């Protein structure tokens, strides 16, 4: 796991120059589709995660994407590189999700990309 995170940090750090692009399936995650992106720390475990809240239309789109992905992984990418690949157990209708187990620099970079204009 640590090796994978280290390699991923190197890959993300060497991405092409230009604005970072985050996607979940076909949904581009940036302003205005993202309402909030906040780094949180779990008080019990100390694990840091990026909590993302989508806007109304993006919530509906994300619900459709996750409904179609039930039983499979749904890659979330940064500049085409998979940064989070959760196994979808059920449709996510609330428009909120967490990106966890990431290097702090990577979480911050993803957060900036999420809060940037599309």
Rosetta blueprint (number, residue, H / E / L):
1 X L
2 X H
3 X H
4 X H
5 X H
6 X H
7 X H
8 X H
9 X H
10 X H
11 X H
12 X H
13 X H
14 X L
15 X L
16 X L
17 X L
18 X L
19 X L
20 X L
21 X L
22 X E
23 X E
24 X E
25 X L
26 X L
27 X E
28 X E
29 X E
30 X L
31 X E
32 X L
33 X L
34 X E
35 X E
36 X E
37 X E
38 X E
39 X E
40 X E
41 X E
42 X L
43 X L
44 X L
45 X L
46 X L
47 X L
48 X E
49 X E
50 X E
51 X E
52 X E
53 X E
54 X E
55 X L
56 X H
57 X H
58 X H
59 X H
60 X H
61 X H
62 X H
63 X H
64 X H
65 X H
66 X H
67 X H
68 X H
69 X H
70 X L
71 X L
72 X L
73 X E
74 X E
75 X E
76 X E
77 X E
78 X E
79 X L
80 X L
81 X E
82 X E
83 X E
84 X E
85 X E
86 X E
87 X E
88 X L
89 X L
90 X L
91 X L
92 X L
93 X L
94 X L
95 X L
96 X E
97 X E
98 X E
99 X E
100 X E
101 X L
102 X L
103 X L
104 X H
105 X H
106 X H
107 X H
108 X H
109 X H
110 X H
111 X H
112 X H
113 X H
114 X H
115 X L
116 X L
117 X E
118 X L
